[in-house]
Structure formats: structure tokens, C-alpha cells
Amino acid sequence: MGLSITLVLLIVVALAFDFMNGLHDAANSIATIVSTRVLKPQYAVVWAASFNFIAFFIFGVHVADTIGKGLVDPGIVDDAVVFGALGGAIAWNAITWWGGIPSSSSHALIGGMVGAGVAKAGFSSIIWGGLSKTIYAIVLSPFVGFSLALLLVLLVSWAFLRSSPAFADKFSRKSQLVSAALYSLGHGSNDAQKTAGLIAVLLYSHGVYSEFTVPGWVILSCYTVMGIGTLLGGWRIVHTMGSKITRLTPMQGSCAETAGALTLFGATYMGIPVSTTHTITAAIVGVGAAKRVSAVRWNVATGIVYAWVITMPAAAVIAGLFYWLGKAVF
């Protein structure tokens, strides 16, 4: 069966969300390395986008499978459901991007999928096992990122105890190039697959494939588009992530990125669609708290947590409205 005009249009909308994901979440990959002045912004986004794309050749499609068939019953997914999910996610991303709030594109999409599915078929359409795994990750991934960052700062500080400040700073600046690359790999491995899973279930619902599968061309398209979005950067959120939460040194930035990367690699391996935003934000708070509790601007961090809490329900409500609009159109 060929691709209908409606299907092509919905794939374009899905890729538009993926582009916005890269634009919105570019701060995840580059905020620390820009704020520590290890790389200039224009070089940092190229660095991040390159490793976002390289992730395509390294990781599987476990996260895409979870998004495509692990949140709502694939049998109820139609054009209006996909349109609603994307509409809710894109609208919430636009609101938080404008406000410079580092909310989660991942949870916006998950909330959108659930909201549109419930709008069509009620709560029975939800696959509670897959959704609960994601909800657990909302709590666990920031906790893991925070703990690893805190531990890494302590270990690195101990390792350089007898070194001169100049040597430690020079080493940290070089190591941050590696840690930023690793974090960008983790970001690409988890985030691009979410849109790929949505496109895959859309292809399945249109009968393009007789069973749910994530084609290589879909994965490649999503990684490419997200990389382009990252190239354009999300400078409002970079400012929040890189300097408003706490002032970072190259050593702290390297530890935060490494902690975030390790957390994302583990989540991707288990097929859990975690929030890259939550993970790196918690890691930044962790390295700040390792220095002293007062080094963290807790009012800013608290505001970000509020945005985390409301992202999924807010995106779900907006997605429900977009579902009814899509039902009238498609």
C-alpha cells in the first residue's frame, strides 16, 4: 500500500515535532559546555548535532518500540489520535520554549499520546505497564543523574587534590569535550526514537506494514531532522540551564554531562523513554550542591520541577482538544 496524502502530511508534522525537539532540547547537550566557555555556541551546536546523529549507528530501537506500542493500544491509533498527540506536544513545547522553561519534550509527547488515546477510547486504551514504567522514570532518572553527578564531583575533586588549579582546569576543559559528546549520544539515542515510534505506529495503522516495525528510513529521518533542530539551538533555555540554576566550572560541567550520559545509556538499553531534560537538570543541581547547597538557585530549580509535574497532564489535555480537531479534519 502506498503513502496517502494524509499519511505524508502527518509524517511531516511528526518530523516538525522532532525538529522542535532538537531546537527545544539543544540546551540539554550544549548548555554546560557553552556556560563554561569550553566551546563557543556556534561550535557547540555543531558538536552536539553531530553526535546526536551518530547515535543512529550505535543504538537499537527499544525506545521507539515503547512509544509505538507500549503506551496506548496500537489498534485504536488513527490519524486523529496521532494528530492530537503531536498537536499537544508541539503546543506545550512552544509554550515552554517561549518561557525559557526546560520542560521535557519526551513527556510532552507521552502525555500527548495518552491524552489523544483517552479522548478516543477512554482510559481502557492505556497500556498501564508501559505508562507506569515511564512514570517511574520521571522520578528515578533525575535521582540517578543527581546522585551520579554528586559522586563524580567528589571523586574528581579527590583525584585532583594535589594538582595545581591550572592543570585541573586544563584537563577538565579537554574532558568536557568528551563528556558533551557522550551526552549528545545519549540524547540522540533516546529522544529521536520517540518520534520514530510514533511514525512507526502511524505506518502500521495505515496498513503500510502488516505488523508493527520501525523501518530504517524512519529512524534515519528522525535523527537527521533532530540534528538540524539542534544546530539552530534553543538559546532561551540554554541561558536557564547554563547559568540560572548554578554557575558551572569546566570540571562541574564535565561531571554533569557524564552523569547524564550514563543515565541515558542505561535507560535507552532498557527501552525506557526518559526525559533528557530532567536528567541533565538534576545532574547540574547535583554538581552545584556538591560545592555547597547555597550554590544552587533553588527557586529556579523549584520552578523547573513544577513544569516537570504539569507537562504530561497539560500536554494530554491539549492533545485531547487537538484530537477532536483532527477528527473533524481527517
C-alpha positions as CSV (number, residue, x, y, z in Angstrom):
1,M,0.0,0.0,0.0
2,G,1.4,3.4,-0.9
3,L,1.6,6.5,1.2
4,S,-1.6,8.6,1.1
5,I,-1.5,12.4,1.2
6,T,-2.9,12.4,4.8
7,L,-0.2,10.0,5.9
8,V,2.5,12.1,4.3
9,L,1.2,15.2,6.0
10,L,1.1,13.5,9.4
11,I,4.7,12.3,8.9
12,V,5.7,15.8,8.1
13,V,4.0,17.1,11.3
14,A,5.8,14.3,13.3
15,L,9.1,15.4,11.9
16,A,8.2,19.0,12.7
17,F,7.9,17.9,16.3
18,D,11.3,16.1,16.0
19,F,12.8,19.4,14.7
20,M,11.3,21.3,17.7
21,N,12.6,18.6,20.0
22,G,16.1,19.3,18.7
23,L,15.5,23.0,19.0
24,H,13.9,22.9,22.4
25,D,16.3,20.3,23.9
26,A,19.5,21.6,22.3
27,A,20.2,23.2,25.8
28,N,20.5,19.7,27.2
29,S,23.5,19.0,25.1
30,I,25.2,22.3,25.0
31,A,24.3,24.5,28.0
32,T,27.1,23.3,30.2
33,I,29.8,23.4,27.6
34,V,28.7,26.9,26.5
35,S,28.4,28.3,30.0
36,T,31.9,27.1,30.9
37,R,33.2,28.7,27.7
38,V,34.9,25.5,26.6
39,L,33.2,25.9,23.2
40,K,31.6,28.9,21.5
41,P,27.8,28.5,20.9
42,Q,28.1,28.0,17.2
43,Y,30.7,25.2,17.6
44,A,28.8,23.6,20.5
45,V,25.6,23.1,18.5
46,V,27.6,21.5,15.6
47,W,29.3,19.3,18.1
48,A,26.0,18.2,19.7
49,A,24.2,17.7,16.4
50,S,26.9,15.5,15.1
51,F,26.8,13.1,18.0
52,N,23.0,13.2,18.1
53,F,23.1,11.9,14.5
54,I,25.9,9.3,15.2
55,A,23.7,7.7,17.8
56,F,21.7,6.3,14.9
57,F,24.5,3.9,14.1
58,I,25.1,2.7,17.7
59,F,21.7,2.1,19.4
60,G,18.7,-0.1,18.7
61,V,15.0,0.9,18.6
62,H,13.9,-0.2,22.1
63,V,12.6,3.3,23.0
64,A,10.8,3.6,19.7
65,D,9.0,0.3,20.4
66,T,7.9,1.6,23.8
67,I,6.4,4.8,22.3
68,G,4.8,3.0,19.3
69,K,3.2,0.1,21.1
70,G,3.8,0.4,24.9
71,L,1.7,3.4,25.9
72,V,-1.7,3.1,24.2
73,D,-3.3,0.2,22.3
74,P,-1.9,0.4,18.7
75,G,-5.3,-0.9,17.5
76,I,-7.0,2.4,18.4
77,V,-4.4,4.7,16.8
78,D,-5.7,6.5,13.8
79,D,-4.9,9.8,12.1
80,A,-6.8,11.9,14.6
81,V,-5.0,10.3,17.6
82,V,-1.6,10.9,16.1
83,F,-2.6,14.5,15.1
84,G,-3.8,15.0,18.6
85,A,-0.7,13.6,20.2
86,L,1.6,15.8,18.1
87,G,-0.5,18.9,18.5
88,G,-0.5,18.6,22.2
89,A,3.3,18.0,22.3
90,I,4.2,20.8,19.9
91,A,1.9,23.3,21.6
92,W,3.3,22.6,25.0
93,N,6.9,22.7,23.7
94,A,6.2,26.1,22.1
95,I,4.8,27.5,25.4
96,T,7.7,26.3,27.5
97,W,10.3,27.3,24.8
98,W,8.9,30.9,24.8
99,G,9.1,31.0,28.6
100,G,12.6,29.6,28.6
101,I,11.5,26.7,30.7
102,P,13.5,23.4,30.3
103,S,10.4,21.1,30.3
104,S,10.5,17.6,28.8
105,S,9.7,17.1,25.1
106,S,9.6,13.4,25.8
107,H,6.9,13.7,28.4
108,A,5.0,16.2,26.3
109,L,4.8,13.6,23.6
110,I,3.9,10.8,26.0
111,G,1.2,13.0,27.6
112,G,0.0,13.8,24.1
113,M,-0.3,10.1,23.1
114,V,-2.1,9.3,26.3
115,G,-4.4,12.3,26.1
116,A,-5.4,11.6,22.5
117,G,-5.9,7.9,23.2
118,V,-8.1,8.6,26.1
119,A,-10.1,11.2,24.1
120,K,-10.9,8.5,21.5
121,A,-11.3,5.3,23.5
122,G,-11.3,6.2,27.2
123,F,-8.8,5.0,29.9
124,S,-9.1,1.4,28.7
125,S,-6.9,2.3,25.7
126,I,-3.9,2.9,28.0
127,I,-1.3,0.2,28.4
128,W,-0.6,0.8,32.1
129,G,2.5,-1.3,32.2
130,G,4.3,0.8,29.7
131,L,3.0,4.1,31.1
132,S,3.9,3.2,34.7
133,K,7.5,2.4,33.6
134,T,7.7,5.9,32.1
135,I,6.2,7.5,35.3
136,Y,8.7,5.7,37.5
137,A,11.5,7.0,35.3
138,I,10.2,10.6,35.9
139,V,11.4,10.2,39.5
140,L,14.3,7.7,39.0
141,S,16.2,9.3,36.1
142,P,16.7,12.7,37.9
143,F,17.6,10.9,41.1
144,V,20.2,8.8,39.3
145,G,21.5,11.8,37.4
146,F,21.8,13.8,40.6
147,S,23.5,11.0,42.5
148,L,26.0,10.2,39.8
149,A,26.9,13.8,39.3
150,L,27.4,14.3,43.0
151,L,29.6,11.2,43.2
152,L,31.6,12.1,40.2
153,V,32.4,15.6,41.5
154,L,33.6,14.2,44.8
155,L,35.8,11.6,43.0
156,V,37.3,14.1,40.6
157,S,37.9,16.6,43.3
158,W,39.7,13.9,45.3
159,A,41.7,12.9,42.2
160,F,43.0,16.4,41.6
161,L,43.5,17.2,45.3
162,R,47.3,17.5,44.8
163,S,47.2,19.1,41.3
164,S,47.5,22.8,40.6
165,P,44.3,24.6,39.7
166,A,45.7,25.5,36.3
167,F,46.3,21.8,35.5
168,A,42.9,20.7,36.8
169,D,41.2,23.4,34.7
170,K,43.0,22.5,31.5
171,F,42.3,18.8,32.0
172,S,38.6,19.5,32.7
173,R,38.2,21.6,29.6
174,K,39.5,18.8,27.4
175,S,37.4,16.2,29.2
176,Q,34.3,18.3,28.8
177,L,34.6,17.9,25.0
178,V,34.3,14.1,25.6
179,S,31.5,14.3,28.2
180,A,29.5,16.7,26.0
181,A,29.9,14.2,23.1
182,L,28.7,11.3,25.3
183,Y,25.7,13.3,26.5
184,S,24.8,14.2,22.9
185,L,25.0,10.5,22.0
186,G,22.6,9.7,24.9
187,H,20.3,12.5,23.9
188,G,20.1,11.2,20.3
189,S,19.7,7.6,21.4
190,N,16.6,8.4,23.5
191,D,14.9,11.4,22.0
192,A,14.9,10.8,18.3
193,Q,13.5,7.3,18.8
194,K,10.3,8.7,20.4
195,T,9.2,10.4,17.1
196,A,10.3,7.3,15.2
197,G,8.0,5.1,17.3
198,L,5.0,7.5,16.6
199,I,5.7,7.4,12.9
200,A,6.0,3.6,13.0
201,V,2.6,3.1,14.6
202,L,1.2,5.6,12.1
203,L,2.5,3.5,9.2
204,Y,1.1,0.3,10.9
205,S,-2.3,1.9,11.3
206,H,-2.4,2.8,7.6
207,G,-1.5,-0.7,6.6
208,V,1.8,0.2,5.1
209,Y,3.3,-2.6,7.2
210,S,1.4,-5.7,8.2
211,E,3.0,-5.7,11.7
212,F,4.5,-3.0,13.9
213,T,8.0,-2.3,12.8
214,V,10.4,0.7,12.9
215,P,11.9,1.0,9.4
216,G,15.5,2.2,9.0
217,W,14.4,5.2,6.9
218,V,12.1,6.4,9.7
219,I,15.0,6.3,12.2
220,L,17.4,8.0,9.8
221,S,14.9,10.8,9.1
222,C,14.2,11.4,12.7
223,Y,17.9,11.6,13.7
224,T,18.6,13.9,10.7
225,V,15.7,16.3,11.5
226,M,16.5,16.4,15.2
227,G,20.1,17.2,14.4
228,I,19.1,20.1,12.2
229,G,16.9,21.4,15.1
230,T,19.9,21.2,17.5
231,L,22.0,23.1,15.0
232,L,19.7,26.1,15.3
233,G,19.9,25.9,19.1
234,G,17.4,26.9,21.8
235,W,19.2,29.9,23.3
236,R,16.4,30.9,25.8
237,I,16.7,27.5,27.5
238,V,20.5,27.4,27.2
239,H,20.6,30.5,29.4
240,T,18.4,28.9,32.1
241,M,20.3,25.6,32.1
242,G,23.8,27.0,31.8
243,S,23.7,29.9,34.3
244,K,20.4,30.4,36.2
245,I,20.5,27.1,38.1
246,T,24.1,27.4,39.3
247,R,27.4,28.7,38.0
248,L,29.4,25.9,36.4
249,T,33.2,25.3,36.2
250,P,34.5,23.0,33.4
251,M,35.1,20.3,36.0
252,Q,31.5,20.5,37.2
253,G,30.2,20.7,33.6
254,S,32.1,17.5,32.7
255,C,30.8,15.6,35.7
256,A,27.2,16.7,35.0
257,E,27.4,15.6,31.4
258,T,29.0,12.3,32.2
259,A,26.4,11.6,34.8
260,G,23.6,12.5,32.4
261,A,25.1,10.3,29.6
262,L,25.4,7.2,31.8
263,T,21.8,7.6,32.9
264,L,20.5,7.9,29.4
265,F,22.6,5.0,28.1
266,G,21.0,2.8,30.8
267,A,17.5,4.0,30.1
268,T,17.9,3.5,26.3
269,Y,19.2,0.0,26.8
270,M,16.1,-0.8,28.9
271,G,13.8,0.8,26.3
272,I,12.6,3.5,28.8
273,P,11.7,6.9,27.2
274,V,13.2,9.1,30.0
275,S,13.4,12.9,29.9
276,T,16.8,14.1,28.8
277,T,15.9,17.5,30.3
278,H,15.1,16.1,33.7
279,T,18.3,14.1,33.7
280,I,20.8,16.9,32.9
281,T,19.0,19.4,35.1
282,A,19.2,17.1,38.1
283,A,22.9,16.5,37.3
284,I,23.6,20.2,37.2
285,V,21.8,20.6,40.5
286,G,23.9,17.7,41.8
287,V,27.3,19.3,40.9
288,G,26.2,22.6,42.3
289,A,25.1,21.0,45.6
290,A,28.4,19.2,45.8
291,K,30.1,22.5,46.1
292,R,27.6,23.9,48.6
293,V,23.9,23.9,49.0
294,S,23.6,27.6,48.6
295,A,25.4,27.4,45.2
296,V,22.1,26.2,43.7
297,R,19.4,28.7,43.0
298,W,16.6,26.6,44.5
299,N,13.8,29.0,43.4
300,V,14.8,28.4,39.8
301,A,15.1,24.7,40.3
302,T,11.8,24.5,42.0
303,G,10.1,26.3,39.2
304,I,11.6,23.8,36.7
305,V,10.2,20.9,38.9
306,Y,6.7,22.4,38.7
307,A,7.0,22.5,34.9
308,W,8.0,18.8,35.0
309,V,5.0,17.9,37.1
310,I,2.4,19.6,34.9
311,T,4.0,18.7,31.5
312,M,2.3,15.3,30.9
313,P,-1.2,16.3,32.1
314,A,-1.0,19.7,30.3
315,A,0.1,18.1,27.1
316,A,-2.6,15.4,27.5
317,V,-5.4,18.0,27.9
318,I,-4.2,20.0,24.8
319,A,-3.8,16.7,22.9
320,G,-7.4,15.8,23.7
321,L,-8.6,19.1,22.1
322,F,-6.4,18.6,19.1
323,Y,-7.8,15.0,18.7
324,W,-11.3,16.4,18.3
325,L,-10.0,18.9,15.8
326,G,-8.2,16.1,13.9
327,K,-11.4,14.0,14.0
328,A,-13.2,16.8,12.2
329,V,-10.4,17.2,9.6
330,F,-9.4,13.7,8.8
